[in-house]
Amino acid sequence: MITYAETPRGLSRRAALQLGSCGFGYLAFAGLQGLQSQAAEAAAGPLSPKKPPLPAKAKHVIFLCMQGGPSHLDTFDYKPQLTKDNGKAPPAGSGRGFGGGSLLGSPFEFKKQGQAGLWMSEVFPNLGKQADEICILNGMNTAVPAHAQAFLQLHTGTSQFVRPSLGAWTLYGLGTENQNLPGFISLNPPTAGGGAQNYGSAFLPAVFQGTKISGGGGGYGPMGGGGGIGKVANIANPKLSTDSQRAQLDFLQELNREKLAKDKDNAQVEGVIQSYELAFRMQRDVPKVMDLSGETKELQASYGIGDRATETFGRECLLARRFVEAGVRFVEITYGNWDQHRNLKADIQRHAGAIDKPIAGLIADLKKRGLLKDTLIVWCGEFGRTPVAQGTDGRDHNNKGFSAWMAGGGIKGGTTYGKTDDHGFEAVEGKVDIHDFHATILHLMGLDHEKLTFKYAGRDFRLTDVKGRVVKEVLG
């Protein structure tokens, strides 16, 4: 039984597909569009906010996606036994397919942070100050140790098929609170590891896919999104004034509605009407939200803006706060190149240094504004790294045990759930696989992962397929 509408309100399923097929590529039409829309259409549109069927702890998600597989052993999973056994051969039978290298203890010191004493690596000194807001999941595991497949599974629940992304499912189930902005934004999305599938809508109406905002240059490396903050393509019309665009669009829409009245049912025309109006509204609001000039220098500095090492990710985190504050439902930020097969110590210091202050600034800012209680922050990569060394200063892929963390939005802060074995080879307690992870995120948003379904190819599909449990132990 499908308890969520197959077809978004106010739009036929075919029309929703047509609207989505324009995607946010329909911004290419923005030069022909204007500033206002018909309120009735916006209120009844497919992205209009929907009441969650369950009590919701969070209204928004900020997904901090760490592509490349950050080492749990050097960040959030303290292993004193691994340090003690550094250089030794792994215990018999514990290699578990990870090669024949010697055990490699972390080069970093771990400290207890916050009132609850969460163990965190020294590479996160600023984030450690926010430990009481964070719940660390040290029993994470996933199906495969290959980047592309694991990354796709993290986003869509499967590594084998084209399926809707977590953000698309969330938007489908809840809509969004601001009809002038995209409901799902992907900042600096990856080009590898499934590419657009990671923020795509697959068989869901494509209006629920993410809006890509790519980097403006530089980069985090081959595995991640680009560096710098780019702009949404074709967001401004250099040739027509707002009034002229509105007049032009009114004329076009009048013709479109005459065509629609004549045809009675024309999905293509319905989709064009909706896409023109939304793109018209976005021309006004998107540049305003992306303009950080109104933020104080002190606040920007708290995000690391002004420091070359933290500038890019700091801007992205501040943008994420501005987007959720404006009503965007789901924002994802990708930071890549965590694939430390070598140069482990130097690279982790550099990458952790780039995100530590921005994330701490984001949590503090959300908390100060009263937004943290309604915003779920998720930090996770596609898998972790091996306790045995690769070369002399590197670690290989490990899908059997790794770390993630959540904060805000109904999470029990200052806690650690789950554990790996003494050397960190695999999860042994409090195991959380990707389906459990997704089920818990949806639950915090007020969605039942077993009932959030869409009928396609003759059967009801869901993000968690036929698995998944809500990890109630981490709920506040």
QUIJO-V8779 format. One record per helix or strand of 3 or more residues. SS is the DSSP state (H for helix, E for strand). FROM is the first residue (numbers start at 1). TO is the last residue. If there is no record, write none. Layout:
BEGIN
ss/from/to
SS/FROM/TO
SS/FROM/TO
END
This chain:
BEGIN
ss/from/to
H/13/22
H/25/32
H/39/43
E/60/66
H/72/74
H/80/84
E/110/113
E/118/121
H/122/128
H/131/133
E/134/140
H/147/156
H/166/174
E/184/187
H/195/199
H/206/208
E/211/213
H/242/263
H/267/290
H/297/302
H/311/325
E/330/335
H/344/368
H/372/374
E/375/381
E/384/389
E/395/398
E/402/408
E/415/417
E/427/429
H/434/444
E/453/456
E/459/462
H/472/474
END
